[in-house]
């Protein structure tokens, strides 16, 4: 089974330097910075797949 890519999230809480979100598909809760990092990693992987060395 392919891991959830968290296509829909909602903000649960905001603190001084953190924002926690919940995936509406799988229910996972994580820091929004992690979500941004996941998107960057996915984009980099797609680029690597398109441009193999």
C-alpha positions, 0 to 999 in steps of 0.5 A, spaced: 500 500 500 502 506 498 503 511 503 498 517 504 500 523 501 496 528 505 492 531 499 487 535 504 489 537 511 486 542 516 490 546 521 489 544 528 493 549 532 498 554 532 503 556 537 509 561 537 513 557 532 509 551 530 503 549 526 500 543 527 496 540 521 491 533 521 491 529 514 483 529 513 484 522 509 489 518 514 488 522 520 496 523 521 497 529 525 504 533 524 508 539 524 506 543 518 514 544 516 514 536 516 509 537 510 513 542 506 519 538 507 515 532 504 512 536 498 520 538 497 522 531 497 517 528 493 518 533 488 526 532 488 524 524 487 520 526 481 525 530 478 530 525 479 526 519 476 525 524 470 533 525 469 536 519 471 544 520 471 
